[in-house]
């Protein structure tokens, strides 16, 4: 439950400008999670979420990247605990995850800034990655597999 909730938090803050814990709690409730403000506060602390300035001059929650091209430990933990399998066909990588975890795993993948990935689409339990050059697919697959260890 905690991983699903935290996965949803990552999805919410990536797609919406969430300014307060109360807004985040309301978004989680709308998504079907029974949460209190204290639970949301603990999740924010555990996930090391920060507030960043938006273009409009307001603050919103965001996940920190420890350095460019790196994913923080929380993202990696969510990725490791949610990915079930990896496969590919041609220049498309298909990643299966636990139900409700694809978006959080996709956030981790996107944060890696792998230049050969043209784009990604995440559903509920599946991620599709389009790779620019099919000859790079195996190398990228190995990179994703190494993240699972």
JOKAJO-V167964 format. One record per backbone hydrogen bond with DSSP energy under -0.5 kcal/mol. CO is the residue of the C=O (numbers start at 0). NH is the residue of the N-H. E is the energy in kcal/mol with one decimal. If there is no record, write none. Layout:
CO|NH|E  CO|NH|E
This chain:
0|4|-2.7  1|5|-2.9  2|6|-2.4  3|7|-2.2  4|8|-2.2  5|9|-2.1  6|10|-2.1  7|11|-2.8  8|12|-2.8  9|13|-1.5  10|14|-1.3  11|15|-2.2  15|17|-1.1  16|18|-0.6  17|60|-2.5  19|23|-2.0  20|24|-2.8  21|25|-2.4  22|26|-2.3  23|27|-2.3  24|28|-2.4  25|29|-2.4  26|30|-1.4  27|32|-2.7  28|31|-1.7  32|34|-0.9  35|39|-2.1  36|40|-2.5  37|41|-2.3  38|42|-2.5  39|43|-2.6  40|44|-2.1  41|45|-3.0  42|46|-2.8  43|48|-2.1  44|47|-0.9  47|63|-0.6  49|61|-2.7  51|59|-2.2  53|56|-1.8  57|53|-3.6  59|51|-2.8  61|49|-3.1  63|65|-0.5  66|69|-2.4  71|75|-1.9  72|76|-2.4  73|77|-2.3  74|78|-2.9  75|79|-3.1  76|80|-2.3  77|81|-0.9  78|81|-0.9  78|82|-2.2  81|97|-2.1  84|95|-2.3  86|93|-3.2  88|91|-1.9  90|130|-3.4  91|88|-2.4  92|94|-0.5  92|128|-2.6  93|86|-2.1  93|95|-0.5  94|126|-2.5  95|83|-3.4  95|84|-1.6  97|100|-2.1  100|104|-2.1  101|105|-2.6  102|106|-2.0  103|107|-1.7  104|108|-2.0  105|109|-3.1  106|110|-2.1  107|111|-0.7  108|111|-1.0  109|112|-1.5  112|114|-0.7  113|116|-1.9  115|117|-0.7  115|131|-3.3  118|129|-2.5  120|127|-2.8  123|99|-1.1  123|100|-0.6  123|101|-1.6  124|96|-2.7  125|122|-3.2  126|94|-2.6  127|120|-2.3  128|92|-2.4  128|130|-0.6  129|117|-2.8  129|118|-1.0  132|135|-2.4  133|136|-1.2  135|139|-2.1  136|140|-2.9  137|141|-2.4  138|142|-1.8  139|143|-2.4  140|144|-2.6  141|145|-2.2  142|146|-1.1  143|147|-0.6  144|147|-1.1  145|148|-0.9
